[in-house]
Amino acid sequence: MVAASIRVGYDRLVKAPQLEEILQLDVEERLRIVQLIWDSIAAAPAAVPLTSSERAELDRRIAEDDADPDDVVSWQEAKALIKQPR
């Protein structure tokens, strides 16, 4: 059922006359369009509901943070950890 609705959406997009024009744009311009689309989705988070497993994971992380709010890493420490060679 989900696959069918995805396919219908894809078919509708592929038939859109603007798609061919978009695909002719250079990568930078297409990425800008993707960013604009993503920003429009992010602006309406309620339109993209969480799955029950995503909600459970967020609840678990919130509870973990509430249990030990001092167990944090500063942004500077996080950047240093990321930059460390493995």
Rosetta blueprint (number, residue, H / E / L):
1 M L
2 V H
3 A H
4 A H
5 S H
6 I H
7 R H
8 V H
9 G H
10 Y H
11 D H
12 R H
13 L H
14 V H
15 K H
16 A L
17 P H
18 Q H
19 L H
20 E H
21 E H
22 I H
23 L H
24 Q H
25 L L
26 D L
27 V H
28 E H
29 E H
30 R H
31 L H
32 R H
33 I H
34 V H
35 Q H
36 L H
37 I H
38 W H
39 D H
40 S H
41 I H
42 A H
43 A L
44 A L
45 P H
46 A H
47 A H
48 V L
49 P L
50 L L
51 T L
52 S H
53 S H
54 E H
55 R H
56 A H
57 E H
58 L H
59 D H
60 R H
61 R H
62 I H
63 A H
64 E H
65 D H
66 D H
67 A H
68 D L
69 P L
70 D L
71 D L
72 V L
73 V L
74 S L
75 W H
76 Q H
77 E H
78 A H
79 K H
80 A H
81 L H
82 I H
83 K H
84 Q L
85 P L
86 R L
